[in-house]
Amino acid sequence: MKVVKKMKNILLICGSGASSGFMAAAIRKAAKKRKVEVTVKAASESQLDDRINEIDYLLIGPHLSYMLKDLQEQTKDKNVQAAVIPQAVYGTLNGEKALDLILKMEG
């Protein structure tokens, strides 16, 4: 019996949305290589309210780590998992490690 995995909808947020765009592209590339179905979008944190109902995972740039508790509070009723991308991963735009983080969140 084949297990059908649901597409993972991921939103990356940073201050302006610029650096998270590069990180999102790196995650998409890693996911394609591993045949993991994801949609990865990047946005500024001010756009979260507009997108919260269409995501499963929220990744936060390390420079916004102070917002994690508030963001988890905001997403708890939406069944959205939130995590901060480690600086070492974000700084090197390591899509493989970021994808690992997402897959670990999945359980």
C-alpha positions in Angstrom: 0.0 0.0 0.0 1.4 3.3 -1.0 1.3 6.1 1.5 0.3 9.4 -0.1 1.9 12.3 1.6 0.2 15.6 1.6 1.8 18.6 0.0 3.6 20.7 2.6 2.8 24.4 2.4 5.7 26.4 3.9 6.0 30.1 4.5 9.3 31.7 5.3 9.3 35.1 6.9 12.1 37.6 7.5 12.0 41.3 8.0 11.6 42.4 4.4 11.1 39.1 2.5 14.2 39.5 0.4 16.7 37.1 2.1 13.9 34.6 2.7 13.3 34.5 -1.0 16.8 33.0 -1.6 16.2 30.6 1.3 12.8 29.5 -0.2 14.5 28.8 -3.6 17.2 26.7 -1.9 14.5 24.6 0.0 12.5 24.1 -3.3 15.7 22.9 -5.0 16.5 20.5 -2.1 12.9 19.2 -2.0 12.8 18.6 -5.8 16.1 16.6 -5.5 14.6 14.5 -2.8 11.1 14.2 -4.4 9.4 15.9 -1.4 6.3 17.8 -2.4 6.4 21.3 -1.0 5.3 24.8 -1.8 7.6 27.4 -0.3 6.8 31.0 -0.3 8.7 33.9 1.2 7.1 37.0 2.8 7.7 39.7 5.3 6.3 39.0 8.8 3.7 41.7 8.2 2.1 39.4 5.6 1.6 36.5 7.9 -2.1 37.3 8.7 -2.9 37.2 5.0 -1.3 33.8 4.5 -1.8 31.9 7.8 -4.8 29.9 6.5 -2.9 28.4 3.5 0.2 27.1 5.3 1.3 24.0 7.3 4.7 25.2 8.4 6.1 28.6 9.3 9.9 29.1 9.2 11.3 32.2 10.8 14.6 34.0 9.9 17.0 33.8 12.8 17.0 37.6 13.2 13.3 37.3 14.1 13.7 34.5 16.7 12.5 36.9 19.4 9.1 36.7 17.7 8.8 32.9 18.0 6.5 32.7 21.1 4.1 35.3 19.6 4.1 33.6 16.3 3.4 30.2 17.9 0.6 31.8 19.8 -0.8 33.2 16.6 -0.6 29.9 14.7 -1.7 27.4 17.5 -5.3 27.3 16.5 -4.4 26.9 12.8 -2.5 23.7 13.1 0.7 25.4 11.8 4.1 24.4 13.1 6.5 27.2 13.6 10.3 27.1 14.0 13.3 29.4 13.7 15.8 28.5 11.0 19.3 28.3 12.7 21.7 31.1 11.7 24.2 28.5 10.3 21.5 27.2 7.9 20.0 30.6 7.0 23.4 32.3 6.6 24.6 29.7 4.1 21.2 29.3 2.4 21.4 25.6 3.1 18.2 24.3 1.6 19.0 20.7 2.5 19.3 21.5 6.2 16.2 23.7 6.2 14.3 20.9 4.5 15.5 18.5 7.3 14.1 21.0 9.8 10.7 20.9 8.1 10.7 17.1 7.9 11.6 16.8 11.7 8.7 19.2 12.5 6.4 16.8 10.7 7.2 14.1 13.2 
